[in-house]
Amino acid sequence: MRLAVRLTAKAWGWTLALLMPLAASAQFDELDSFPSAEPERGCPKRPDVVPFTARNLVGLAGSGWLAHQTVIPEAKDRFFPEGERDRSGVKLVPEEDVRKLGAPDPSVPLWVFGKADAAPCRAVPVTWWAVRMGTDADRKTYLMAELKVDCEVLPPGRLSGTPVALRQKDAPTGCKLRRSDDSSTSEDGRGLPLDLSDVLPARACEAPECSRKWELFSSRWDDGSAVFDLVVSWMRRDGKKDPCEWATEDHASLLLRPVGALAPVPLRSGGAYFGALYDSAGLRTVLSRNLGVLNVHDAAKPKAAPKAVRYGSPTEEELLHAKRTLSPCKQ
């Protein structure tokens, strides 16, 4: 009887040894059948960027944003007849007319970047408006759209909260928008970094008859790349007390320091720094704004001219305050 028990145990051992590879194979087959995580698409190489305008700036009630669609050609502008084209206004556009006016395919979603360093969310146009804006020297009609957005965006009131979107079929997973996250001024008691001083024009300026003020906004990444928005003003008193009588020279630069570079390089067309798109590969696109134009700079080609997206015509007040200066003159 004891021999029979030993033989049975040995038989069970052989049976388990034969079955274990099969069980293990079945386990791996089951694991392999699970869908793998989809790789991130990242930021597009040639982004179709969509600017936004606050509702109240075009004469609509309530808080919120309008997404730029296109500039309506004068020949197709039946919303503002000849007698109304010399002033600003806003009129509702029927949905069936938007494609005839040059609007992009509304079935292609927008991916809205609202809050800094957050993933974009899906949005689709729901209402269209013809917006007449500008001055006598430059007045155009723009097609804009209210959006249904799947996430929260900051209300109008400050540049850092203005959204921007990408128009494309699939979500730009892994792509994020970084705003300026650091700032400093000459009032802080620190000197301007040497690598930034090198890009400024040489000016002889000695106190007390001459003073130099500067203001710097920037964004930086772990790989060493950075974007700098620098404004410098030289003010010569020449014995005068009124700041409005001082001889003032202003200089503004939008600078990019690529990965591995020791010093930043100026970006063409400049403008005020709006933000930058980046993904796991690093900084991809720098955005700047200037008087109704959103400039789209390719970070891989800092010396190339940016793509300019016209989304509005500046008002008289915007033109009056367009000059970036640190002069204390109040006029």
HELIX and SHEET records of a PDB file:
HELIX    1   1 ARG A    2  ASP A   32  1                                  31    
HELIX    2   2 ARG A   55  VAL A   58  5                                   4    
HELIX    3   3 GLU A   74  LYS A   76  5                                   3    
HELIX    4   4 GLU A   82  GLU A   84  5                                   3    
HELIX    5   5 GLU A   95  ASP A   97  5                                   3    
HELIX    6   6 LEU A  159  GLY A  161  5                                   3    
HELIX    7   7 SER A  186  ASP A  188  5                                   3    
HELIX    8   8 LEU A  194  SER A  197  1                                   4    
HELIX    9   9 PRO A  243  GLU A  245  5                                   3    
HELIX   10  10 GLU A  316  LEU A  320  1                                   5    
SHEET    1   A 5 VAL A  49  VAL A  50  0                                        
SHEET    2   A 5 VAL A 164  ARG A 167 -1                                        
SHEET    3   A 5 LEU A 110  PHE A 113 -1                                        
SHEET    4   A 5 CYS A 121  THR A 135 -1                                        
SHEET    5   A 5 GLY A  89  VAL A  93 -1                                        
SHEET    1   B 7 VAL A  49  VAL A  50  0                                        
SHEET    2   B 7 VAL A 164  ARG A 167 -1                                        
SHEET    3   B 7 LEU A 110  PHE A 113 -1                                        
SHEET    4   B 7 CYS A 121  THR A 135 -1                                        
SHEET    5   B 7 ASP A 138  VAL A 149 -1                                        
SHEET    6   B 7 TRP A  65  ILE A  72 -1                                        
SHEET    7   B 7 PHE A  52  ALA A  54 -1                                        
SHEET    1   C 5 LYS A 176  ARG A 178  0                                        
SHEET    2   C 5 ALA A 272  ASP A 279 -1                                        
SHEET    3   C 5 GLY A 282  ASN A 290 -1                                        
SHEET    4   C 5 VAL A 293  ASP A 298 -1                                        
SHEET    5   C 5 LYS A 307  ARG A 310 -1                                        
SHEET    1   D 5 ASP A 182  THR A 185  0                                        
SHEET    2   D 5 CYS A 210  ARG A 220 -1                                        
SHEET    3   D 5 ALA A 226  ARG A 236 -1                                        
SHEET    4   D 5 ALA A 247  ARG A 257 -1                                        
SHEET    5   D 5 VAL A 265  PRO A 266 -1                                        
END                                                                             
